[in-house]
């Protein structure tokens, strides 16, 4: 559907007036497509200004644009210069027109005022990613003494589109959801999403979460204040639902090692704004010395891993690790058949291992220029395989899945004890095992003292932050050592912190967090790793989100545990939602505290299997285990601030 019409603000005698412009022509078949909505806004900004242009961005809007459009696509719109507004020593280029796209923050307004007082470009076309205050408009009007501002509009792209069905706000994992700046940023991001998709939803939230309730209250208040912006000229018999839930209700999912491509990359390497730094391979001999030198010089290979610009990744993002090997092998085979000269005399060469695939790619660097960029995926798969082998991750993961999905305290105690004594297992993995044990056997573990005993076996030193951990260097928003810039708590302290923040008393009553109703019987002793095995020993656990979506789809999500949040302009949507005997056709889920790529896969699979409903997933950030521990420390500090 067409993106929400941008609001044109005319500057008349330094005072703002508003009128509505027609949205760009867009296919109604796009539906609730997050990437498409942002792409439409970018097209509207760049195509609406003729001639040679410069694109002037801030730190956040740089990511917003880069995640939905490649540089070459923007260049096609006659954009010949990309700059940050906060860049130092920018020279004058009066022959260019500046397309300025910023978040409407106080800092950005102040920088833009200084820019207009000392202009570097011949014209300025101003676009803001959210609602602009009247005071900000007046400040800009007064600064525009040379009358270089030709237009000023709001375009509602105040979130990061990860895929057509998922988005992030890129909030730091060490931030508390109830702090005013973070809560306001969350409200603004959700408000922009609703306007971009032209939705006026019924809002439900997790009743036992103060954070979820607080965000729901802020958003409904804002929706009432901006009621005019929500007038889409139509009513919905079956209104969409925005469900706001808390990460603390499912602490298991971010603690698990992942075995699908996108989630595995984020866990072991880290993804930020679709960028991945592939770690250099440790090796021997002359090549090993070169690799070590490159690594020491920060020579990790940076690649883009985007479902928008990479068709192969779009097809394989949710593939398991076993089948991914086969898919890359098949893609290399296609390239060899299409380019027989690459294989030379070895046209029938078979790839017996990941290492052989990587050697083939290195031998023919021209493969880097191919449309599908297969070499990137070969190198990334090789890096993942190295880490899995070096740190016994398959053995760790099998025990993690048993803890998450099988009720057997005696066996669990022995398995965790054995891995805590294994020197190949990373400290981070040992911490995750103890935390999973503490969640699964909280009552027994406290009564018998086993949680405390396991905790004492963990290192008495701070957990590395997500931005410094070599094992999983950061997720979206990772930027600081920990909450308030302080070191994170020691490994041995985190099991107690986890139970304080996410223990049974803080989760929604009766939610089947550990699939106890199923108590998985897939105990087949699978030691190899094939596609079938991936769906067994290494992927027993189902995120809680899946059960919530199934209940919502059947109109059976309990209203006492997930009540509606009333707001004046959404009264009709709420009443219609309550009256429905079936589930809503459109659902937006937002996880306060952060979502995971494992849950993004759940949403994609749910959409594929249930064509009558469309689900979107968003989060404060997208977590891996390192950033999850960072967020735990921040929430614990907010619950019990230091004296």
C-alpha positions, 0 to 999 in steps of 0.5 A, a space after each residue: 500500500 502507498 506510504 503515508 502522505 508526507 506533510 508539507 510545511 510552508 514557511 510563511 512569515 516564519 510561522 508553520 502552516 500544514 497541508 497534505 501532499 499526494 503520496 507517490 504512486 505505489 502498488 497496493 500489492 506491497 501490503 505491510 512491507 517495511 522495506 518497500 515503505 522506506 524505499 518509497 520515501 527515499 524515492 520520493 525525496 530523491 526523485 522529487 528534486 531535479 538536477 545534480 544533488 547531494 544527500 545530507 544525512 545524520 548517523 541514524 538516517 545513514 543506516 535507514 537509507 543504506 539498509 533499503 537502497 544500494 549506493 548505485 541505486 541512489 546514484 541513478 537518481 542523480 545523487 553524486 555526493 553523500 555526506 553526514 551533516 556532522 562531518 568536519 570541514 565540508 567545502 562549498 558546492 553551490 552547484 549542487 542541491 542538498 536533499 537533507 534527511 534527518 531525525 528531528 532531534 534537537 542536536 540535528 536542528 541546531 546543526 541544520 540552523 548553523 548550516 543554513 546560516 553558512 550554506 554549503 549548497 545552492 538549495 536545501 530540500 529538508 526531510 525529517 523522519 518524524 513529526 517536527 515541532 513548531 518551534 523547530 520549524 520557526 528556528 529553521 525559518 529564521 535561519 533561512 535568511 537567504 531563502 535557500 530552503 525550497 521545501 520542508 516535509 515529514 517522511 515517516 521512516 524513523 526505523 531500520 528496515 531489516 527485511 519486509 517483515 522485520 525492523 529495529 530501532 537500533 537502541 543500545 542494549 545497555 539502555 533501560 526501556 523506562 528511561 525517558 530518552 529511550 521510551 520517547 525514541 521507542 514511541 516515535 519509532 512505532 508512531 512512524 511505522 504506523 504512519 508509513 504503513 497507514 495503520 490505526 491499530 488496536 493496541 495490546 500489551 503484556 500486562 505483567 510488564 511495566 516496560 510494555 505497559 509504559 510504551 503502550 501508554 506513551 504511544 496511545 497518548 501520542 496517537 491522540 495528540 497526533 489524531 489528524 495524522 491517523 486520518 487515513 479516510 477509511 475504517 477497518 472491519 478487522 483492524 490490525 493489532 499492535 502487540 507490545 511484549 517484553 523480552 523478559 518473558 522469553 529469556 531463553 531464545 536469546 541465550 541459545 546458539 543458533 543454526 540458521 544462517 542469519 541468526 548464526 552469523 549474528 550470534 557468532 560474528 555480529 550484524 549491524 545495519 546489515 554489515 558483517 565483519 568476517 574475521 580473518 582465518 588463523 592459518 600457518 605459513 606465509 599465508 598465515 603471517 599475511 592473515 595475522 598481519 591483516 587481522 592485527 591491522 583491523 583487516 577483517 573483510 566487511 561485507 553487506 548481508 542484506 535480503 534487499 540487495 542479495 538474492 542468494 541471502 534472501 533465499 538462504 537467510 532462514 536455511 539451516 547450517 547443514 542445507 546452507 552448505 549444499 545451497 552454496 555448493 549448488 550455486 558454485 556449480 552453477 557458476 562453473 557451468 556458466 563459466 567453464 573457463 573458470 575451472 580450466 582443466 578441472 571442469 568436473 571438479 567436485 567440492 568435498 568440503 567448505 575449504 575446497 569451495 573457499 580455495 576455488 573462490 580464492 583461485 578465481 577472484 573475478 567471482 567477487 564481481 558476479 551478481 550473486 557474490 557467492 564468494 562472500 557467502 563461501 568465506 562467511 560459511 568458512 568462518 562460521 565452520 571454523 568457530 563451530 569446530 574450535 569451540 565445540 559449539 555443536 556439543 554445547 548447542 545440543 545440551 542447550 536444546 535439551 535444557 530448553 526442551 527436555 525435562 530431565 534434571 539429573 541428566 541436565 546437571 551432569 551435562 552442564 557439569 561436564 561442559 563447565 570442565 571442558 577447556 575448549 568451551 568458551 566462557 560465554 557458552 558456559 555462562 549461557 548453559 548455567 543461565 539456561 539451567 537456572 531458568 529451567 530448574 529455578 526452584 530445584 536449583 535454588 533449593 538444592 544450591 546447584 545454581 549457586 554451585 554452578 555460578 561459582 565455577 564461572 569466571 570472576 571477571 567482567 563479561 565483555 560488552 557486545 562491542 568488544 567481545 571477539 566471540 560475538 562483537 555486537 549487535 545493532 546499537 552496541 556502542 558502550 562497555 555496559 550500562 552507563 559506560 561501566 564494565 558489565 558484571 562478572 560472569 559468576 553474577 549473571 545467573 542471579 541477575 537473570 533470575 532477578 530480571 527474568 525469573 518465573 515471578 516476572 514472566 507471564 503466568 501460565 506461559 509454557 516457556 520450556 515447551 513442557 506440554 510437548 517435552 520433546 521426545 526427539 532424543 535420537 543421539 544425532 551426532 552428524 549435522 544434516 538438514 534433517 538433524 538441524 530440525 531435531 537435536 539442534 532446533 528443538 526449542 520454539 520461541 514463545 512468540 510462536 505460541 502467542 501468534 497462534 493464540 492471537 490468530 485463533 482469537 484466544 490470546 487472553 485479554 487479562 494477560 494481554 489487555 487492550 490499551 484504549 486511546 480516543 482515536 483508536 476506540 473504533 479499532 479496539 471495539 472491532 478487535 474485541 468483537 472479532 471471533 477470529 484473529 486479526 488479518 494484520 499483526 505488528 509485534 514489538 518486543 521491548 528490550 530486543 527481538 532476535 533473528 530466530 524470532 524473525 524466522 518464526 514470523 517469516 515461517 508463520 506468514 508463509 504457512 498462514 496466508 490469511 494473516 500478515 505479521 511484522 516483528 520489531 524490537 528495540 534492537 536485534 539481540 545476540 547472547 552478548 548484547 542480551 547480557 548487556 541488556 540484562 545488566 541495564 535492566 537489573 540496574 534500573 530495578 535496583 539502582 546503586 545508592 
